[in-house]
Each structure stands twice: as structure tokens, then as C-alpha cells.
């Protein structure tokens, strides 16, 4: 099977991260023989300035005819790009792992958690209004949205056996109340999983106080956005944080962070977040299309990143002096090394 992978390089450090990741993808193709085509498309601030629209129709058409999309960070037009794409393709599950890695200044060496964030509802629907001297935002939480994100999170937790639902139902009794009730109902269908609940402010505190005790966190859209940035820093750097936007038929993979215009063009950005996002992409392709080679590609990329970090090849955000390009080349070389041993 030949996979069509749309690539949005994005803004700021996005093109640098993308180029480093392409080195890794080339090594995967060379070593594992996975047949894929990279389809370059544009979206974001630079696209908006050049073409007058942040997400052109031709980009959307390419995505509609692709198996998956790998996306770099975009700038101020993020709501017009990734938020719109999440809604358009109904990518309701945002999956953001945070794991301690070798040679990285994490709070603890034993952190391994995943935040599963509802991705299409809540305040991020963008229903905002001005009425006289007031600004009003509408928070949309539906039973269907709660059920499918709860189901996704509990199925994921079957590999791990522990799940906490994070909400603020003591204050937002109706919207968070619906989310909490739905998660509680689903917990009865998964008796093998240790289930608990936590208010979002307590979760934010405990991510710092005892992050190693978390396993799978399921939460609503905005809470998940905030907590996942915190979790990324807890394990060492936002530059390490990958993410997946997953629907029933399509998925987009991207770094958690923004486009960091202050360091764009300096070749110092950490590409790990995008490289690990590509690993998540291969894992998803492997599962969806029952392709063992794709699942193996995901495993090898993760091991290659760990090997490079263990060797002390670190970008400046981690206290090293490796460039973005050098780090990508080192991971590609490690992929070849691991693939030769399989």
C-alpha cells in the first residue's frame, strides 16, 4: 500500500522542524520499505499573507485525499487552520503523551502519562459575542462528545489500567457535570480500569507535585490544552511534546507547541516534538490499516530519539548545542542503526 501523507510545514520554526523530520522519514522509507508520498501543502500566517487565506481550498482538497497529515506549528492563524481542520474532519480526540526521556531535565525520571482531550467542543467552538459592554462565550458540551472521548480514553487506558477524569463540576455544574457523569457511566463498562476524578485546579497542582502517579487523563477541550502544555514542561520541554488529532477516518499529527517566531531561522529549535508526532502517525496508520511495518516504524523512531538523547545530543532548550538539522540527522542515523538490528 502507498500512503499519501500531507505535510503542512507551518510558520516560524515549523519549516525547520519539518525538514529535520523529513530526514527521519527518509530513513524509515529506506530501511523498512514503507511506501509513502509526501504532499507539500501550505497553511498558516505566511500563507495568509501571501494568498489572503490561512487555509486554502487546495490544501483542504489534498488533505481529503490523503491518508494522514503531518503538520508543523502555525502562528496567529492557528484558529483558522488547526481548529478549523479539527472541526472539518471531526478529529474529536486530541492525544498528547508526556514521558520522561533520557538525559532530559524532567521533574522525575518515571513520568509516563497521556492526556486525552476532547477536541471539537467547549469554548474552542468559537461562539463569542459582544453585547453592549459585555463579552460572551458559549461553552458547548454534548452527550455525544462526552461519550466518544470517554470511550476513546477508556480503550486507551486498557493498556495502562488507570484513568482520571478531570473537570470542574463543582462550579460548572451543567457542562462539566455532563462530562463527569458520562465518564462515570463509562467507568462501569471498564471494571478492569482504576477510575477516579479530579478537579482541574487540583490536577494542575498534582502534575507538578506527583506527575508519576498519572496514567491516562481525560478532560474537556480547554482544560486539556492547558494541562498538556504543563505536562510537557514537567518532562523537560515543550520541544519534546507530540500530539495527535484523531477522528474515525482521518488524523493530523503535530507538535503541541506554537511556532516560536523569536527563534525561527536560527536552526536551534528542538524537532523532537515533530519527530515523535511522526511516530504517532505511523502507529495510527499501522493500527488503521493493519500494517506491521508502520507500527514497527513508530517503535523505531521512538527508540532512535531516546538513543540520540542518551548520547547527549541535545538542542539548546535542553542545555545542549546541537542544531535542529544536526538533531534530525542524528535521529535518522539512529533509525538506520535500529532498523539494521531488527
Secondary structure by P-SEA (a helix, b strand, c coil): cbbbbbbcccccaaaaaaaaaaaaaaaaaaaccbbbbbbbbbbcaaaaaaccccccaaaaaaaaaccbbbbccccccccccaaaaaaaacccbbbbbbbbbccccccccbbbbbbbcccccccccccccccccbbbbbbbbcaaaaaaaaaaaaaaaccccbbbbbccccccccaaaaaaaaaaaaaaaccccccccccaaaaaaaaaaccccccbbbbcaaaaaaaaaaaaaaacccccbbbbbcccccbbbbbcccccccccccccccaaaaaaaaaaaaaaaaaaaccaaaaaaaaaaaaaaaaaaaaccccccccccccaaaaaaaaaaaaaaaaaac
